[in-house]
Amino acid sequence: MSRRSLVTGGAGFIGSNLVRALLERGDRVRVLDNFSSGNRGNLEGLTDVEIVEGDLRSYERVHTAVRGAEVVFHQGALGSVPRSVQDPLTSTAVNVEGTLNVLLASRDEGVGRVVAASSSSVYGDGGVFPRVETQLANPISPYAVAKLAAERYCVSFFRVYGLETVALRYFNVFGPYQDPTSQYAAVVPRFIRAVADGVPVMVHGDGEQSRDFTYVSNVVAANLLAADAPQAPGRILNIAAGGSETVNSLAETIGTILEKPVARTHEAVRAGDVRESWADITAARETLGFEPKIGFEEGLRLTVAALVGSSAVVVPRDRPWDIPHPS
Ligand SMILES: NC(=O)c1ccc[n+]([C@@H]2O[C@H](COP(=O)([O-])OP(=O)(O)OC[C@H]3O[C@@H](n4cnc5c(N)ncnc54)[C@H](O)[C@@H]3O)[C@@H](O)[C@H]2O)c1
């Protein structure tokens, strides 16, 4: 079914992957982005995308972008825990006010559903593993606090205005179009780049911290499912691969894939980073019919292929976001 979809942050890593999937299924796609951490290159070759350049902090620009949309996928945000530690005011303005603007404009324009990106960081440190949505959130970084506020606004707009919203808590997403060069680059593209270039990977702490690394096509599929699943409105759902890998094992696996030795340097643990992360994805399975199709190692192979074009890598086997919809 062809729809008019808006992707905020559509020039970013996850947004641009989602835009491709939406175009493939025949949607008319609009992107709202200010190109602060995303870039136009991520949308290169996609001629059918309408781009609204603007800032999420401006209700007027957001309203212009939302007008006519049936579904809004709100991916736009200032990501990164360290960025929020350095500049909590800007992170909060974009991530909280920006979300509020998206929700207000969607309410005002009668949008059918808003699917918003939240983050595993809201769980913070301590507590039990794997993380379940019913657990109390205990965010420790300004980024995580803002994401928690934003997802609670989503629930609130469903409760008080009847706007259908779904918040998806992503766990460490990686894949093609993720920027390896930015000052705030995520660990996967940073490590791939370093190992490919034969320089040491830089590890914060002892490297035994764990993450539920999630290949991006799984996240894209979750968004598509969340836009339609009848039981999803008002929910907050973990989206992850449902496993747990240490940063050290990430480095080793990349070395194995690239058939290169991995040297490491260690720096201090970063303020705001959590020690452990691992998701229970039962709620997403039950509510969305979500199933992560691409696991950690296969996802890494695909990402290495995209980032460094290694011939040692097996290429994509299918379009993993084509998950049958739950009836
Ligand atoms: N990548 C992950 O591992 C991860 C994990 C949890 C949650 N998330 C969330 O997923 C979403 C997408 O993340 P990503 O990794 O693709 O990040 P990204 O930085 O690649 O994409 C974010 C996009 O938002 C845009 N943007 C930022 N500030 C803006 C503003 N003021 N106005 C308009 N556009 C603005 C950026 O230019 C960029 O294109 C974010 O909401 C992020 O918080 C990501």
The ligand as an ORCA input file, in Angstrom:
! r2SCAN-3c Opt
* xyz 0 1
  N      22.459      4.606     15.967
  C      22.117      4.038     17.102
  O      22.770      3.105     17.579
  C      20.906      4.520     17.870
  C      20.591      3.866     19.077
  C      19.483      4.301     19.789
  C      18.701      5.318     19.296
  N      19.036      5.945     18.126
  C      18.160      7.010     17.649
  O      17.844      6.750     16.286
  C      17.662      7.963     15.584
  C      18.542      8.004     14.365
  O      19.897      7.897     14.773
  P      21.099      7.762     13.750
  O      22.072      6.832     14.357
  O      20.591      7.513     12.387
  O      21.738      9.225     13.872
  P      22.192     10.229     12.716
  O      22.935     11.329     13.405
  O      22.878      9.523     11.620
  O      20.809     10.776     12.191
  C      20.084     11.798     12.812
  C      19.586     12.743     11.749
  O      18.868     13.812     12.393
  C      19.274     15.033     11.798
  N      19.127     16.118     12.767
  C      19.844     16.312     13.901
  N      19.447     17.445     14.512
  C      18.450     17.954     13.761
  C      17.635     19.109     13.871
  N      17.780     19.983     14.880
  N      16.715     19.356     12.913
  C      16.562     18.486     11.867
  N      17.308     17.374     11.708
  C      18.236     17.116     12.647
  C      20.728     14.833     11.431
  O      21.204     15.748     10.444
  C      20.710     13.394     10.931
  O      20.441     13.311      9.558
  C      17.943      9.073     16.603
  O      16.728      9.470     17.166
  C      18.798      8.383     17.648
  O      18.699      9.018     18.891
  C      20.126      5.562     17.399
*
